[in-house]
Amino acid sequence: MGEVREVCPRGGGARLVIEVPEGVMPGDDLGDSLAVNGCCLTVAGRDGPRLSFDLLQETLDLTNLGRLTAGSRVNLEPALAWGDPLGGHLVSGHIDGVGEVTEVRPVGDDWRATLRAPDPVLDALVHKGSVACDGISLTVARLTPDGFEVHLIPHTMQVTIASDWAPGVAVNLEADLVAKLVRRLVDRGASPAGWTWDGLREAGLPTHG
């Protein structure tokens, strides 16, 4: 996790300054990508342990980054290097919508969180599928009429801002990439029997190899 030091309005957006724990964040050179609460940002400046990012107004409007203030804690994750182990699921850093925590309750040694989600995210969720919440790769434990539930283990609560979740907290959501691509194919009227390599490429699904 990092801590927000400044959010400075600037023409057409803002400059976000985050203090990063020393020695624990690789890939923080100028121009590098860093996920902040699951939102892919570009490192625009560095002053010791402090990294600066330029945020577009659209980013402020469509993610929870627009709610950050000095002292806010944020999840940080560098881009996955080619060949590195994939411990969770593929996350692009492109937020599909902002959800809202409606409940967090203990279940034994763990916790269960219930979140409300916008329709574009709900349409791509399946039971036991993956979803990124503030950049945290989680498994959908249960679908609800207007959202979903996830389980949080003690380690997740210790090293992420999930420990700050409470009713009313806004959470960046990114649905599973493969689910979104399949949904697009279905929306275009395609059927599994009619899928072709050209059709998959047109929909944006990687078809290398």
C-alpha positions as CSV (number, residue, x, y, z in Angstrom):
1,M,0.0,0.0,0.0
2,G,1.0,3.6,-0.5
3,E,-0.3,6.9,1.1
4,V,-1.5,9.9,-0.8
5,R,0.4,13.0,0.0
6,E,-1.1,15.5,-2.4
7,V,-4.0,15.8,-4.9
8,C,-3.4,19.1,-6.8
9,P,-6.0,20.3,-9.3
10,R,-4.6,21.1,-12.7
11,G,-6.1,22.1,-16.1
12,G,-8.2,19.2,-17.2
13,G,-7.5,16.9,-14.2
14,A,-5.1,16.6,-11.3
15,R,-1.6,15.7,-10.2
16,L,-1.6,12.8,-7.7
17,V,1.4,12.4,-5.4
18,I,1.8,9.1,-3.5
19,E,4.5,8.0,-1.0
20,V,5.6,4.5,-1.8
21,P,7.1,2.1,0.8
22,E,10.9,2.2,0.2
23,G,12.4,-0.8,-1.5
24,V,9.2,-2.7,-2.1
25,M,8.0,-1.3,-5.4
26,P,9.9,-2.2,-8.6
27,G,9.1,-0.6,-11.9
28,D,8.7,3.0,-10.7
29,D,10.9,4.8,-13.3
30,L,9.4,7.7,-15.3
31,G,7.0,6.3,-17.9
32,D,6.4,3.0,-16.1
33,S,2.9,1.8,-15.5
34,L,1.7,1.4,-11.9
35,A,-1.8,0.3,-10.8
36,V,-3.3,2.6,-8.2
37,N,-6.5,1.0,-6.7
38,G,-6.5,-1.1,-9.8
39,C,-6.4,1.9,-12.2
40,C,-3.4,1.8,-14.6
41,L,-1.4,5.1,-14.3
42,T,1.9,6.3,-15.7
43,V,4.7,7.5,-13.4
44,A,5.1,11.2,-14.4
45,G,7.6,12.2,-11.7
46,R,9.7,10.9,-8.8
47,D,11.1,12.6,-5.7
48,G,12.6,10.0,-3.5
49,P,9.9,7.7,-2.2
50,R,7.2,10.0,-3.7
51,L,5.7,9.2,-7.2
52,S,3.6,11.6,-9.2
53,F,0.9,10.8,-11.6
54,D,-1.2,13.0,-14.0
55,L,-4.9,12.2,-13.9
56,L,-7.4,13.1,-16.6
57,Q,-10.7,14.5,-15.6
58,E,-12.3,11.4,-17.0
59,T,-10.2,9.2,-14.7
60,L,-11.3,11.3,-11.7
61,D,-15.0,11.1,-12.8
62,L,-15.1,7.3,-13.6
63,T,-12.9,5.8,-10.8
64,N,-12.6,6.3,-7.0
65,L,-9.3,8.2,-7.5
66,G,-11.4,11.4,-7.6
67,R,-12.3,10.8,-4.0
68,L,-8.7,10.6,-2.8
69,T,-7.4,13.1,-0.3
70,A,-4.1,13.6,1.5
71,G,-3.7,10.6,3.9
72,S,-5.8,8.2,1.8
73,R,-4.2,4.7,1.5
74,V,-4.1,3.1,-1.9
75,N,-3.3,-0.3,-3.3
76,L,-0.2,-0.4,-5.5
77,E,0.9,-3.0,-8.1
78,P,3.5,-2.8,-10.8
79,A,2.8,-4.1,-14.3
80,L,3.3,-7.9,-14.7
81,A,6.6,-8.6,-16.5
82,W,6.4,-11.1,-19.4
83,G,7.2,-14.5,-18.0
84,D,6.4,-13.7,-14.4
85,P,4.0,-16.1,-12.6
86,L,0.4,-15.1,-12.8
87,G,-0.9,-15.6,-9.2
88,G,-4.4,-14.1,-9.7
89,H,-6.0,-13.4,-13.0
90,L,-5.3,-11.1,-15.9
91,V,-6.1,-7.4,-15.0
92,S,-5.7,-4.6,-17.5
93,G,-6.0,-1.7,-15.2
94,H,-9.0,-0.3,-17.1
95,I,-11.9,0.2,-14.7
96,D,-15.3,-0.9,-15.8
97,G,-17.2,0.8,-13.1
98,V,-17.3,2.0,-9.5
99,G,-19.1,-0.3,-7.0
100,E,-20.1,0.4,-3.4
101,V,-19.5,-1.7,-0.3
102,T,-22.8,-2.5,1.4
103,E,-21.6,-4.8,4.1
104,V,-18.4,-6.3,5.6
105,R,-18.8,-9.0,8.2
106,P,-16.5,-11.5,9.9
107,V,-16.8,-15.2,9.0
108,G,-14.6,-17.3,11.3
109,D,-11.0,-16.0,10.7
110,D,-12.0,-14.4,7.4
111,W,-14.4,-11.7,6.2
112,R,-17.2,-11.6,3.6
113,A,-17.8,-8.4,1.8
114,T,-20.9,-7.5,-0.2
115,L,-20.7,-4.9,-3.0
116,R,-23.2,-3.2,-5.2
117,A,-22.0,-3.1,-8.8
118,P,-23.2,-1.3,-12.0
119,D,-24.8,-3.3,-14.8
120,P,-21.7,-3.3,-17.1
121,V,-19.8,-5.2,-14.4
122,L,-22.6,-7.4,-13.3
123,D,-23.2,-8.6,-16.9
124,A,-19.6,-10.0,-17.0
125,L,-19.6,-11.7,-13.6
126,V,-20.2,-15.4,-12.9
127,H,-20.2,-17.5,-9.7
128,K,-16.6,-18.5,-8.9
129,G,-15.3,-16.2,-11.6
130,S,-12.7,-13.5,-11.1
131,V,-13.2,-9.8,-10.4
132,A,-10.7,-7.1,-9.5
133,C,-11.8,-4.8,-6.6
134,D,-9.5,-1.8,-6.1
135,G,-7.0,-4.0,-8.1
136,I,-7.3,-7.0,-5.7
137,S,-7.9,-10.2,-7.6
138,L,-10.8,-11.9,-5.9
139,T,-13.3,-14.7,-6.5
140,V,-17.0,-14.1,-6.8
141,A,-18.4,-16.1,-3.9
142,R,-22.0,-15.3,-4.6
143,L,-24.0,-13.2,-7.1
144,T,-26.8,-10.9,-5.8
145,P,-29.5,-9.1,-7.7
146,D,-27.5,-5.9,-7.7
147,G,-24.0,-7.0,-7.0
148,F,-21.8,-9.8,-5.6
149,E,-20.0,-11.1,-2.5
150,V,-16.3,-11.9,-2.0
151,H,-14.3,-13.6,0.8
152,L,-11.3,-11.8,2.3
153,I,-8.5,-13.8,4.0
154,P,-6.4,-12.2,6.8
155,H,-3.4,-11.7,4.5
156,T,-5.6,-9.6,2.1
157,M,-6.8,-7.5,5.0
158,Q,-3.3,-6.9,6.2
159,V,-1.7,-5.8,2.9
160,T,-4.5,-4.1,1.0
161,I,-7.0,-1.3,1.6
162,A,-9.7,-3.9,1.9
163,S,-9.3,-3.4,5.6
164,D,-10.7,0.1,5.1
165,W,-13.8,-1.1,3.4
166,A,-17.1,-0.2,5.1
167,P,-20.6,0.5,4.0
168,G,-20.7,3.4,1.5
169,V,-17.0,3.0,0.4
170,A,-16.5,3.3,-3.3
171,V,-14.5,0.5,-5.0
172,N,-13.0,0.4,-8.5
173,L,-14.2,-2.7,-10.3
174,E,-12.8,-4.5,-13.3
175,A,-14.6,-7.6,-14.6
176,D,-12.7,-10.6,-16.0
177,L,-11.1,-9.8,-19.4
178,V,-12.1,-13.1,-21.0
179,A,-15.7,-12.7,-19.8
180,K,-15.9,-9.3,-21.3
181,L,-14.6,-10.5,-24.7
182,V,-17.1,-13.4,-24.7
183,R,-19.9,-11.0,-23.8
184,R,-19.0,-8.8,-26.8
185,L,-19.1,-11.8,-29.1
186,V,-22.6,-12.8,-27.8
187,D,-23.8,-9.2,-28.1
188,R,-22.7,-9.2,-31.7
189,G,-24.9,-12.2,-32.3
190,A,-22.1,-14.7,-32.6
191,S,-22.5,-18.3,-31.4
192,P,-19.8,-20.8,-30.3
193,A,-20.3,-22.9,-33.4
194,G,-19.8,-19.9,-35.6
195,W,-16.7,-18.5,-33.9
196,T,-13.8,-18.2,-36.3
197,W,-10.2,-16.9,-35.8
198,D,-11.1,-13.8,-37.8
199,G,-14.1,-13.2,-35.6
200,L,-12.1,-13.6,-32.4
201,R,-9.5,-11.2,-33.6
202,E,-12.2,-8.7,-34.6
203,A,-13.6,-8.9,-31.1
204,G,-10.2,-8.3,-29.6
205,L,-9.4,-11.8,-28.3
206,P,-5.7,-12.6,-28.5
207,T,-5.2,-15.5,-31.0
208,H,-1.4,-15.7,-31.2
209,G,0.2,-19.2,-31.4
